[in-house]
Amino acid sequence: MLRFRHLLAPASTLHPNIVIISKDDLANLLNARHWQPHSILGLHPLKQKGKARLVGRALLRDAVTCEVVDLKTDERFPLKKIADEGLFEGLIGNRTEVFRYRLRIETGRQEIRQFFDPYAFLPTIGEQDLYLFNEGNEHFIHKKLGAHVREVDGVQGVAFAVWAPSAKRVSVVGDFNRWDGRYHAMRALGSSGVWEIFIPGLGAGMKYKFEVADQGGFLHLKTDPYGTYFEAPPHNASIICPVDDYQWGDAEWIEKRSKMKWADEAISVYEVHFSSWKRKVEDGGRPFTYREMAHDLTRYVRDMGFTHVEFMPLAEHPFDGSWGYQVTGFFAPTHRFGEPADFQYLVDSLHQNGIGVIMDWVPAHFPTDAFALAKFDGSALYEHEDPRQGFHMDWGTLIPNFGRHEVRCFLIASALAWCERYHIDGLRVDAVASMLYLDYSRKQGEWIPNQYGGNENLEAISFLRKANDLVHHYYPGVLMIAEESTAFGGVSRPTSEGGLGFDFKWNMGWMHDSLEYFKKDPVYRKFHQNNLTFGMIYQYSEAFMQVYSHDEVVHGKGSLLMRMAAGSISEKANALRGLYALMWAWPGKKTLFMGGEFGQSGEWQYDQSLDWSLLQHLDHQGVQMMVRDLNLLYRSHPALVYGDTRHEGFAWVSAADADSSVISFLRRGANEREVLLVVGHYTPTPRYNYTVGVPFAGFWKEILNSDAEEYGGHGEGNLGGKYAEEFPWDGQPYSIKLTLPAHSTLIFRLET
């Protein structure tokens, strides 16, 4: 923050002319603290000695002379320079009524310019817009606030608007006025807290910020909260950038999506951290651009059979090491990989190849960087004043004030803007648990209870419900996915039934339990069979998405491959394939972080490429091939989808053979005989003639064996399948005798 640097010039700098402007208005203009500059600058009727006159004023940088030019008659009216700062004033001949005009100036460089006056235009935001914004019901406020290239009264320019209710003065600054807040001061729109100005002649590509003067006399140079594009740190200026001009080619996809019932569809998500998926080795190891990624990633994801890509946050953020989770530009794809139109091209390319796009969205917190939202107008505007409510202990960030109408509008508009402007198919909402609880990661005395004395954040709960409902209302088929790590009830239940309204919730419990099991020495796994079976107790309490995310391969945890308890890389790969096959066979939609699909050996590094060279080895090729086959299996067998969210689609065969570390279960489709048998065996010693009960007679075809030779396994199996015998077992009327390879998961289909 800076003290006001625009001090009133000494009296000697005022020119010895007749000055019409009042001393107070003059001082406020030249000190850049006038909250209604439009009432002084421009053309205004004037009563002088009882006679109606018209006065003109302009505050211009570098102008030596200034004239008002009537657009209709070309008549010129000279204004007198009454202050060295560039304030011009004068009576407009015998005119009494305001007319359309331009300003004509001569600069000290003997340059003559003619342009429209920003102070000649009415507000570009209506009273109804402001009312709804202050009420919390203007869902698309991003179309009104921010910087928008517009034509007003036939004049091209940019309309700027920003919310800063505690500000004493707000100006738009940029290269066009040498970042001087005395010029292009904005007007306050009543009691709305919104400041506005239309500046003719500006256009796409120009940099700008808002210079906010607070009540204490300090200046805050802020980026646009609604900005669509930003320059790189350390300057971080907002850049005027229209985002509605892209010509989309995904109409067929959007139409199909709007009719989709995702609970009944296969969803297999490939989670991607953009800058570390692949890098251009031949170009200094730089990350791919959006357009480069459009070709390579689309081809890869389509080949692997994933239905969706999920990008870790691509909203603008200053620090690479935050992985994008500390957002400063809630409406802007990060500049790191290209312009907004390039990101639109990436999404369009994925859509045209039948691949959905999910974005990580982070409304739970934002960073303390002085150039962004923190203390935006000198007050705790977007955050809470009290750190017990407004400071995030774990991440050193600020928590939005979810109870403030305008903040809710801001965040909801962000969600809707990603769907509207970039055709995003789903938002995975980060850190939902931290939003739900006032005492999240806090000790007694470090938090303030809600009005009922509880620890639930009622404002955040209300916000999430509204955000989910509005996304679903405006963009049918768009998914809302919660990363929520507690047992909060009804996360994926509709709001009409008292839930939060998400479509799916990440199954953090199953992820933790299954990894705990597979990292244990097989000798001890029989004592931890519940790690594999406990998840079914709560599996249908929510609509779950099974997930192995980026959080499981960082901070010293090691890669998924290296967390397998087996010895050699080949044995670890064998165990990992068994785990993946179990995950795909278990109910719930799927999400897998990049690198996991080919058994990345090293822990994920956000500033390095995945180690694609590992694919020259069969162990890694085999994991990749099996994940591809699992996706194909999932998408082609209704029994693997039907029970994702319906309890009748799953039935245990046996969960009790802990001594053998074997589990078996059925996945059922809508048709009674549409059934799959899944058998998991997780010790290093193969088992032969192992009896498993089945519900029907007939041939049970082995359609997946994680130990298959083509995957790099030992090739032990069941010679394509087994015929059921009329020998009751495991509570079933029939049974089959199987070979269970080491560390394996087998899937059989009843041939009808």
C-alpha positions in Angstrom: 0.0 0.0 0.0 1.1 3.6 -0.7 0.1 6.9 0.7 -1.8 9.1 -1.7 0.9 10.3 -4.1 -1.4 12.7 -6.0 -1.0 15.8 -3.8 -2.8 19.1 -4.7 -0.5 21.3 -6.6 0.5 24.6 -4.9 -1.7 27.5 -5.6 0.9 29.0 -7.9 0.3 26.2 -10.4 -3.3 27.3 -10.9 -3.6 29.4 -13.9 -4.9 33.0 -13.5 -8.2 32.3 -15.2 -11.7 32.5 -14.0 -12.3 29.2 -12.3 -15.8 27.9 -12.2 -15.2 24.6 -10.4 -15.5 24.7 -6.6 -12.4 24.5 -4.4 -13.4 21.2 -2.9 -14.2 19.6 -6.3 -10.9 20.9 -7.6 -8.9 19.6 -4.7 -10.6 16.2 -4.9 -10.1 15.8 -8.6 -6.4 16.8 -8.5 -5.8 14.7 -5.4 -7.6 11.7 -7.0 -10.1 11.3 -4.3 -13.4 12.3 -6.0 -16.0 9.6 -5.7 -18.2 11.1 -8.5 -15.9 12.5 -11.1 -18.6 12.2 -13.8 -20.6 14.9 -12.0 -17.7 17.3 -12.6 -15.9 16.2 -15.8 -17.7 16.2 -19.1 -20.4 18.6 -20.1 -22.8 19.9 -17.5 -25.6 22.5 -17.4 -24.7 25.5 -15.3 -26.7 28.4 -13.7 -24.5 31.5 -13.8 -26.0 34.8 -12.6 -29.4 33.4 -13.2 -28.6 32.5 -16.8 -28.5 28.9 -18.1 -25.1 28.0 -19.5 -23.1 24.8 -20.4 -19.7 24.1 -18.8 -17.1 21.6 -20.0 -14.3 20.1 -18.1 -11.6 17.5 -18.9 -8.7 16.1 -16.9 -6.1 15.1 -19.5 -2.5 14.0 -19.3 0.1 15.7 -21.6 -2.5 18.0 -23.2 -1.4 21.6 -24.0 -4.7 22.6 -25.5 -8.2 21.1 -25.4 -11.3 21.8 -27.4 -14.8 20.4 -27.3 -15.9 19.4 -30.9 -19.6 19.1 -31.6 -20.1 15.8 -33.6 -23.0 17.2 -35.5 -21.7 20.6 -36.6 -17.9 20.2 -36.1 -18.0 23.5 -34.1 -15.1 23.8 -31.7 -15.2 25.2 -28.2 -11.8 25.8 -26.5 -11.3 25.0 -22.9 -8.8 26.8 -20.7 -6.1 24.9 -18.8 -6.6 25.8 -15.1 -4.1 23.5 -13.5 -0.8 22.0 -14.6 -2.1 18.5 -13.9 -4.1 18.9 -17.1 -7.5 20.1 -15.9 -9.3 22.1 -18.6 -12.5 24.1 -18.1 -14.6 26.5 -20.0 -18.1 27.7 -21.0 -19.4 26.2 -24.2 -20.3 29.3 -26.2 -24.0 30.1 -25.8 -25.0 26.4 -25.6 -27.3 25.4 -22.8 -28.0 21.7 -23.6 -25.6 18.7 -23.5 -24.6 17.4 -26.9 -22.5 14.6 -28.4 -18.9 15.6 -28.7 -15.3 14.6 -29.0 -12.3 16.1 -27.3 -9.5 17.5 -29.5 -6.2 18.0 -27.9 -2.7 19.1 -28.9 0.2 17.5 -26.9 3.6 18.8 -26.0 4.9 16.8 -28.9 2.8 18.8 -31.3 0.6 15.8 -31.8 -3.1 16.4 -32.5 -5.5 13.8 -31.2 -9.3 13.6 -31.2 -11.2 11.1 -29.0 -14.4 10.5 -27.1 -14.6 11.6 -23.5 -15.1 8.8 -20.9 -17.1 11.2 -18.9 -19.7 11.7 -21.6 -21.3 8.2 -21.1 -24.1 7.0 -18.9 -23.5 4.0 -16.6 -23.1 0.6 -18.4 -24.8 -1.3 -15.5 -28.4 -1.0 -14.7 -30.0 -0.5 -11.3 -31.7 -3.9 -11.6 -28.3 -5.5 -12.1 -26.9 -3.8 -9.0 -30.0 -4.6 -6.9 -29.7 -8.3 -7.8 -26.0 -8.3 -7.1 -26.4 -6.7 -3.7 -29.2 -9.2 -3.0 -27.0 -12.2 -4.0 -29.2 -13.2 -7.0 -27.3 -11.9 -10.0 -26.0 -15.2 -11.2 -24.1 -13.9 -14.2 -22.5 -10.9 -12.6 -19.3 -11.6 -14.5 -21.0 -10.2 -17.6 -21.4 -6.9 -15.8 -18.4 -6.5 -13.6 -14.8 -6.7 -14.9 -13.6 -5.3 -18.2 -15.8 -5.8 -21.3 -15.2 -4.6 -24.8 -18.4 -3.0 -25.8 -20.0 -0.5 -28.2 -21.9 2.2 -26.4 -23.8 4.8 -28.4 -21.9 3.7 -31.5 -18.6 4.1 -29.8 -16.1 1.2 -29.3 -14.4 1.0 -26.0 -14.1 -0.9 -22.7 -16.6 -0.9 -19.9 -15.0 -1.3 -16.5 -16.8 -2.1 -13.2 -15.6 -3.3 -9.8 -17.0 -3.8 -6.4 -15.2 -1.9 -3.7 -17.8 -0.5 -1.2 -15.3 0.8 1.4 -13.1 2.6 -1.2 -12.8 6.4 -1.2 -11.9 6.4 -4.8 -11.2 3.9 -7.6 -9.5 4.5 -10.9 -8.6 2.3 -13.9 -4.9 2.5 -14.5 -2.7 1.1 -17.3 -0.2 1.9 -20.0 -2.9 4.1 -21.6 -2.6 6.6 -18.7 0.9 5.8 -17.5 -0.6 4.0 -14.4 -1.7 7.3 -13.0 -4.9 7.1 -10.9 -5.8 10.8 -11.3 -6.9 10.0 -14.8 -9.9 7.7 -15.5 -11.3 7.9 -12.0 -14.5 5.8 -11.8 -17.9 6.8 -10.4 -19.6 5.2 -7.5 -23.0 3.8 -8.4 -25.2 4.8 -5.5 -24.9 2.6 -2.4 -24.2 -0.5 -4.4 -20.5 -0.4 -3.7 -19.8 -0.8 -7.5 -17.6 1.7 -9.3 -17.9 2.1 -13.1 -16.4 3.9 -16.1 -16.6 3.4 -19.9 -13.3 4.3 -21.6 -13.6 4.8 -25.4 -10.8 3.7 -27.6 -9.4 0.9 -25.4 -9.4 -2.6 -26.8 -8.2 -6.2 -26.4 -4.6 -6.7 -25.3 -4.2 -3.6 -23.1 -3.1 -4.1 -19.5 -4.9 -2.6 -16.6 -5.4 -2.7 -12.9 -7.7 -0.9 -10.4 -6.1 1.7 -8.2 -8.2 1.6 -5.0 -7.9 4.4 -2.4 -9.1 3.3 1.0 -10.6 5.3 3.8 -7.3 5.6 5.5 -5.6 7.3 2.6 -3.7 4.3 1.3 -3.6 3.1 -2.3 -4.0 -0.6 -3.3 -3.1 -1.6 -6.8 -5.4 -4.5 -7.6 -6.0 -6.9 -10.4 -9.5 -7.3 -11.7 -11.4 -10.0 -9.6 -13.4 -10.7 -12.8 -10.4 -10.5 -15.2 -10.3 -13.0 -18.1 -6.6 -12.9 -18.8 -3.5 -11.9 -16.8 0.2 -11.2 -17.5 2.9 -13.3 -15.8 4.3 -12.5 -12.3 5.7 -10.3 -10.8 3.5 -7.6 -12.5 0.3 -9.7 -12.7 -1.6 -7.0 -14.6 -5.1 -7.8 -15.9 -5.3 -7.9 -19.7 -8.4 -6.9 -21.6 -9.5 -10.1 -23.4 -12.9 -10.9 -24.9 -13.7 -14.6 -24.4 -17.0 -14.9 -26.3 -15.7 -14.9 -29.8 -14.5 -18.5 -30.1 -16.3 -20.5 -32.8 -17.2 -23.8 -31.1 -17.5 -27.1 -32.9 -18.9 -29.2 -30.1 -22.7 -28.6 -30.4 -23.3 -32.4 -30.8 -21.4 -33.1 -27.6 -23.2 -30.4 -25.6 -26.6 -31.6 -26.8 -25.7 -35.2 -25.9 -24.4 -34.1 -22.5 -27.6 -32.2 -21.7 -29.6 -35.5 -21.8 -27.1 -37.6 -20.0 -27.9 -39.4 -16.8 -24.4 -39.9 -15.5 -25.3 -42.2 -12.7 -26.1 -44.8 -15.4 -23.0 -44.1 -17.5 -19.4 -45.2 -17.2 -17.2 -42.4 -15.9 -13.5 -43.0 -16.0 -11.5 -39.8 -15.3 -7.9 -39.2 -16.1 -6.6 -36.5 -13.7 -3.9 -34.3 -15.2 -1.5 -31.7 -13.9 -1.1 -29.7 -17.0 2.6 -28.6 -16.9 4.0 -32.0 -15.7 2.1 -34.4 -18.0 4.6 -34.0 -20.8 7.2 -31.4 -21.6 8.9 -30.3 -24.8 12.4 -31.8 -24.4 13.5 -30.4 -27.7 12.5 -26.9 -26.5 14.2 -26.6 -23.2 11.8 -28.8 -21.3 9.0 -26.3 -21.4 5.4 -27.4 -20.7 3.0 -28.0 -23.6 0.7 -25.1 -24.7 -3.0 -25.5 -24.6 -3.1 -26.1 -28.4 -0.2 -28.6 -28.3 -1.9 -30.4 -25.5 -5.1 -30.5 -27.5 -3.5 -32.9 -30.0 -1.3 -35.1 -27.8 -3.7 -35.4 -24.8 -6.8 -35.9 -26.9 -5.1 -38.7 -28.8 -3.8 -40.4 -25.7 -6.9 -40.2 -23.6 -9.0 -41.5 -26.5 -6.6 -44.4 -27.0 -6.7 -45.2 -23.3 -10.5 -45.3 -23.1 -11.0 -42.7 -20.4 -14.3 -40.9 -20.7 -13.1 -37.6 -19.1 -10.0 -35.5 -18.4 -9.8 -33.7 -15.1 -7.5 -30.8 -14.9 -6.0 -29.7 -11.6 -6.8 -26.0 -11.3 -6.1 -24.0 -14.5 -7.5 -20.8 -13.1 -4.9 -18.1 -12.8 -2.5 -18.4 -9.8 0.8 -16.7 -9.0 2.8 -19.6 -7.5 3.5 -22.8 -9.4 4.2 -24.7 -6.2 0.5 -24.3 -5.2 -0.3 -26.6 -8.2 -3.0 -24.1 -9.0 -4.9 -24.4 -5.7 -4.3 -20.8 -4.6 -6.3 -18.9 -7.1 -6.1 -15.2 -7.9 -8.1 -15.2 -11.2 -11.3 -17.0 -10.7 -12.5 -16.3 -14.2 -9.2 -16.8 -16.2 -7.4 -19.8 -17.6 -3.8 -19.3 -16.5 -1.5 -17.4 -18.9 1.2 -20.1 -18.6 0.0 -22.2 -21.5 -1.7 -19.7 -23.8 -4.6 -17.3 -24.2 -8.2 -18.1 -23.3 -9.1 -18.9 -26.9 -6.3 -21.5 -26.8 -7.9 -23.1 -23.8 -11.2 -23.1 -25.6 -9.6 -24.9 -28.5 -8.3 -27.6 -26.1 -11.7 -28.2 -24.6 -13.3 -28.2 -28.1 -10.8 -30.7 -29.3 -11.5 -33.1 -26.4 -15.3 -32.7 -26.9 -15.1 -33.4 -30.6 -13.4 -36.7 -29.8 -16.0 -37.7 -27.2 -14.0 -36.7 -24.1 -15.5 -34.7 -21.3 -13.6 -32.0 -19.4 -13.7 -31.6 -15.6 -12.0 -28.7 -13.9 -10.8 -28.5 -10.3 -12.6 -25.5 -8.8 -11.4 -23.9 -5.6 -14.0 -21.7 -3.8 -12.8 -22.7 -0.3 -9.9 -20.2 0.0 -7.7 -17.7 -1.8 -4.1 -16.5 -1.2 -3.1 -13.4 0.7 -1.2 -11.8 -2.2 -1.6 -8.0 -2.0 -2.3 -7.6 -5.7 -5.4 -9.8 -5.6 -8.5 -10.2 -3.5 -7.0 -9.8 0.0 -8.1 -6.5 1.7 -9.4 -5.5 -1.7 -10.7 -2.1 -0.8 -8.7 -1.7 2.4 -11.3 -3.8 4.3 -11.9 -7.5 4.6 -14.2 -7.5 1.6 -14.0 -11.0 0.2 -12.7 -12.6 3.4 -13.7 -12.3 7.1 -12.2 -9.7 9.3 -11.8 -12.1 12.2 -9.0 -14.7 11.5 -10.9 -17.3 13.5 -13.3 -17.2 10.6 -11.2 -15.9 7.7 -7.8 -17.4 7.9 -7.0 -21.0 6.8 -4.6 -22.5 9.3 -3.3 -25.3 7.0 -2.6 -23.3 3.9 -2.0 -19.8 5.1 -4.8 -18.5 2.9 -8.0 -16.6 3.4 -11.5 -18.0 3.6 -14.3 -16.3 1.6 -17.1 -14.8 3.5 -19.8 -17.1 2.2 -22.5 -15.2 4.1 -21.9 -12.0 2.1 -24.3 -11.8 -0.9 -21.8 -10.2 -3.3 -19.1 -12.8 -2.5 -21.6 -15.6 -3.1 -22.5 -13.9 -6.5 -18.8 -13.7 -7.3 -18.1 -17.4 -6.6 -21.3 -18.7 -8.2 -20.6 -16.6 -11.3 -17.1 -18.2 -11.4 -18.6 -21.7 -11.6 -21.2 -20.7 -14.2 -18.5 -18.8 -16.3 -16.4 -21.9 -16.7 -19.4 -23.8 -18.0 -20.6 -20.9 -20.2 -17.3 -19.6 -21.6 -15.3 -22.8 -21.7 -17.9 -25.5 -22.0 -16.6 -27.3 -19.0 -18.4 -30.5 -18.3 -17.8 -30.8 -14.6 -16.4 -29.0 -11.5 -14.6 -31.0 -8.9 -14.9 -28.8 -5.9 -11.7 -28.9 -3.8 -11.5 -29.0 0.0 -15.2 -29.2 0.6 -14.6 -30.5 4.2 -12.8 -27.3 5.0 -15.8 -25.4 3.9 -18.4 -27.4 5.9 -16.8 -27.1 9.4 -16.0 -23.9 11.3 -13.5 -25.8 13.4 -11.8 -27.5 10.5 -8.1 -28.0 11.5 -8.6 -25.6 14.5 -8.3 -26.1 18.3 -10.8 -25.0 20.9 -10.9 -21.3 21.0 -9.6 -20.8 17.5 -13.1 -20.8 15.9 -16.4 -19.2 16.3 -19.6 -21.4 16.6 -22.6 -20.8 14.4 -25.7 -19.2 15.6 -26.9 -22.5 17.1 -23.6 -23.2 18.9 -22.5 -25.9 16.4 -19.4 -26.3 14.2 -21.2 -26.4 10.8 -20.5 -23.5 8.5 -24.2 -22.8 7.6 -23.3 -20.0 5.1 -20.9 -22.3 3.2 -23.5 -25.1 3.2 -26.1 -22.8 1.8 -23.6 -21.5 -0.8 -22.7 -25.0 -2.0 -26.3 -26.0 -2.3 -27.1 -22.9 -4.4 -24.0 -23.3 -6.5 -24.8 -26.9 -7.3 -28.5 -26.2 -8.1 -27.6 -23.3 -10.4 -25.0 -25.2 -12.3 -27.5 -28.0 -12.8 -30.2 -25.6 -13.8 -28.3 -23.6 -16.4 -26.1 -26.4 -17.7 -27.9 -29.8 -17.7 -25.5 -32.7 -17.7 -22.6 -30.8 -16.0 -21.2 -32.7 -13.1 -20.5 -31.4 -9.6 -18.0 -33.5 -7.7 -17.0 -33.1 -4.1 -13.7 -33.8 -2.6 -15.0 -34.3 0.9 -13.1 -36.4 3.4 -15.5 -36.6 6.3 -18.7 -38.4 7.0 -20.9 -35.3 6.4 -24.3 -36.6 5.5 -26.0 -36.2 2.1 -23.1 -34.7 0.1 -24.4 -36.3 -3.1 -28.1 -36.2 -2.1 -30.3 -33.6 -4.0 -30.9 -30.3 -2.2 -34.6 -31.0 -2.5 -34.0 -33.9 -0.1 -31.8 -31.9 2.3 -28.5 -32.8 0.7 -25.7 -30.6 -0.7 -26.6 -31.4 -4.3 -23.4 -32.8 -5.6 -23.5 -35.6 -8.3 -20.6 -37.6 -6.8 -18.3 -37.6 -3.9 -14.7 -38.8 -4.0 -14.4 -42.0 -1.9 -11.5 -41.0 0.3 -12.1 -43.8 2.8 -11.9 -46.6 0.2 -8.8 -45.0 -1.3 -7.1 -44.9 2.1 -8.1 -48.4 3.2 -7.2 -50.2 -0.1 -3.7 -48.6 -0.2 -3.1 -49.4 3.5 -3.9 -53.1 2.6 -1.7 -53.3 -0.4 1.3 -51.7 1.2 1.3 -54.3 4.0 3.4 -57.4 3.8 1.2 -60.2 2.4 2.0 -62.3 5.5 0.0 -59.8 7.6 -2.8 -59.1 5.2 -5.0 -61.8 6.7 -5.2 -59.6 9.8 -6.5 -56.6 7.7 -9.1 -58.2 5.5 -11.5 -55.5 6.8 -9.5 -52.9 4.8 -10.9 -54.5 1.6 -14.4 -55.2 2.9 -15.3 -52.3 5.2 -16.0 -49.9 2.4 -19.1 -51.8 1.4 -20.8 -50.8 4.7 -21.0 -47.2 3.5 -20.6 -47.6 -0.3 -24.2 -46.7 -1.1 -24.6 -43.9 1.5 -23.3 -41.6 -1.3 -22.8 -41.6 -5.0 -19.1 -42.4 -4.9 -16.2 -42.0 -7.2 -13.3 -44.3 -6.5 -10.1 -42.4 -6.8 -6.3 -42.5 -6.6 -5.5 -38.8 -6.9 -2.4 -36.6 -7.0 -2.5 -36.4 -3.2 -1.5 -40.1 -3.0 1.8 -39.7 -4.9 3.4 -36.7 -3.2 4.9 -35.5 0.1 7.1 -38.5 0.6 4.3 -41.1 0.0 6.0 -42.4 -3.1 4.2 -43.5 -6.3 1.4 -46.1 -6.3 3.8 -48.6 -7.8 6.4 -48.2 -5.1 3.8 -48.4 -2.4 3.0 -52.0 -3.3 4.5 -54.3 -0.6 5.9 -56.8 -3.1 9.7 -56.9 -3.7 10.9 -56.4 -7.3 9.4 -54.0 -9.8 7.8 -56.9 -11.6 6.2 -58.1 -8.5 5.0 -54.5 -7.6 3.6 -54.1 -11.1 1.7 -57.4 -10.6 0.3 -56.2 -7.3 -0.6 -52.8 -8.8 -2.5 -54.4 -11.7 -4.4 -56.5 -9.1 -5.3 -53.3 -7.2 -6.5 -51.5 -10.4 -8.6 -54.4 -11.5 -10.2 -54.4 -8.0 -10.9 -50.7 -8.3 -12.5 -50.9 -11.7 -14.6 -53.9 -10.6 -15.7 -52.2 -7.3 -18.8 -50.0 -7.5 -18.4 -46.3 -8.2 -17.1 -44.1 -10.9 -13.3 -44.0 -11.5 -10.5 -41.3 -11.2 -6.8 -42.1 -11.7 -4.0 -39.5 -11.6 -1.7 -39.3 -14.5 1.4 -41.6 -14.4 -0.5 -44.2 -12.4 -1.8 -45.7 -15.6 1.7 -46.9 -16.5 3.1 -47.4 -13.1 5.2 -44.3 -12.7 8.1 -45.3 -10.4 9.1 -41.9 -9.0 7.0 -39.7 -6.8 5.2 -37.0 -8.8 7.1 -33.7 -9.3 5.0 -30.7 -10.3 7.9 -29.1 -12.3 9.0 -32.3 -14.2 7.5 -34.4 -16.9 6.2 -37.9 -16.2 8.8 -40.5 -17.0 7.4 -41.7 -20.3 10.6 -43.6 -21.0 9.4 -46.3 -18.6 7.1 -47.6 -21.3 10.0 -49.3 -23.0 9.7 -51.9 -20.2 7.0 -54.6 -20.2 6.2 -54.1 -16.5 5.0 -50.5 -17.2 3.6 -51.3 -20.7 1.6 -54.1 -19.0 0.0 -51.8 -16.4 -0.9 -49.3 -19.2 -2.4 -52.1 -21.4 -4.5 -53.4 -18.5 -5.8 -49.9 -17.6 -6.8 -49.5 -21.2 -8.6 -52.9 -21.1 -10.3 -52.0 -17.8 -11.7 -48.9 -19.4 -13.0 -50.8 -22.3 -14.5 -53.5 -20.0 -16.1 -50.8 -17.9 -17.7 -49.1 -20.8 -18.9 -52.3 -22.6 -20.4 -54.2 -19.6 -23.6 -52.7 -18.1 -23.1 -54.8 -15.0 -20.1 -52.8 -14.1 -22.1 -49.5 -14.3 -25.5 -50.5 -13.0 -24.3 -51.0 -9.4 -22.2 -47.9 -9.3 -25.0 -46.1 -7.4 -27.5 -49.0 -6.8 -27.0 -51.4 -4.0 -28.8 -54.2 -5.9 -26.0 -54.1 -8.4 -23.5 -55.6 -5.9 -23.5 -58.8 -3.8 -20.8 -60.5 -1.8 -20.0 -64.1 -2.6 -17.3 -64.4 0.1 -15.6 -61.7 2.2 -14.5 -63.9 5.1 -11.5 -66.0 3.7 -8.9 -63.7 5.4 -6.5 -66.6 5.8 -6.2 -66.9 2.0 -6.5 -63.1 1.4 -9.3 -63.8 -1.0 -12.5 -61.9 -1.6 -15.2 -62.5 -4.2 -18.3 -60.6 -5.2 -20.9 -60.2 -8.0 -21.7 -57.2 -10.1 -25.2 -57.4 -11.5 -26.9 -55.5 -14.3 -30.6 -54.7 -14.8 -31.1 -58.2 -16.3 -30.9 -61.0 -13.7 -28.4 -63.1 -15.8 -26.3 -60.0 -16.7 -23.8 -60.8 -14.0 -20.0 -60.7 -13.4 -18.0 -62.6 -10.9 -14.9 -60.8 -9.4 -12.3 -62.8 -7.4 -9.3 -61.1 -5.8 -6.4 -63.0 -4.4 -3.6 -61.0 -2.8 -0.8 -63.2 -1.6 2.4 -64.1 -3.6 1.5 -67.8 -3.8 -0.9 -69.1 -6.5 -3.9 -71.1 -5.3 -5.2 -74.0 -7.3 -8.7 -75.6 -7.4 -10.0 -72.8 -5.2 -13.8 -73.1 -5.0 -16.0 -70.1 -5.5 -19.8 -70.1 -5.4 -21.8 -68.7 -8.3 -25.5 -68.1 -8.7 -26.1 -69.7 -12.1 -25.1 -72.8 -14.1 -23.3 -72.3 -17.3 -19.9 -71.2 -18.6 -18.2 -68.4 -16.7 -15.8 -66.8 -19.1 -12.6 -65.2 -17.8 -12.7 -61.7 -19.4 -9.9 -60.2 -17.4 -6.9 -61.6 -15.6 -4.5 -59.1 -14.1 -1.8 -61.8 -14.2 -2.0 -62.3 -18.0 1.3 -62.6 -19.9 0.4 -59.6 -22.2 0.3 -57.5 -19.1 3.7 -58.7 -17.9 2.3 -61.3 -15.5 3.0 -65.0 -15.2 0.1 -66.1 -17.4 -1.5 -68.3 -14.8 -5.3 -68.5 -15.2 -8.3 -70.6 -16.1 -7.9 -71.4 -19.8 -10.6 -68.9 -20.8 -13.1 -69.8 -18.1 -14.9 -72.5 -16.2 -18.2 -74.4 -16.3 -20.2 -74.2 -13.1 -20.9 -77.4 -11.1 -24.1 -78.1 -9.2 -22.2 -78.0 -6.0 -23.4 -75.4 -3.5 -20.8 -73.1 -2.0 -20.6 -69.7 -0.4 -24.3 -69.7 -0.1 -24.7 -70.0 -3.9 -26.4 -73.0 -5.6 -23.4 -73.6 -8.0 -19.6 -73.3 -7.8 -16.5 -73.2 -10.0 -13.0 -74.3 -9.2 -10.4 -71.7 -10.1 -6.7 -71.1 -10.3 -5.9 -67.9 -8.5 -2.6 -66.3 -9.6 -0.5 -64.4 -7.2 -1.5 -60.8 -6.4 -4.4 -61.0 -8.9 -7.9 -59.9 -9.6 -10.0 -62.0 -12.0 -13.3 -61.1 -13.7 -15.7 -63.7 -15.1 -18.8 -63.1 -17.2 -21.7 -65.6 -17.3 -22.2 -66.6 -20.9 -25.9 -66.8 -21.7 
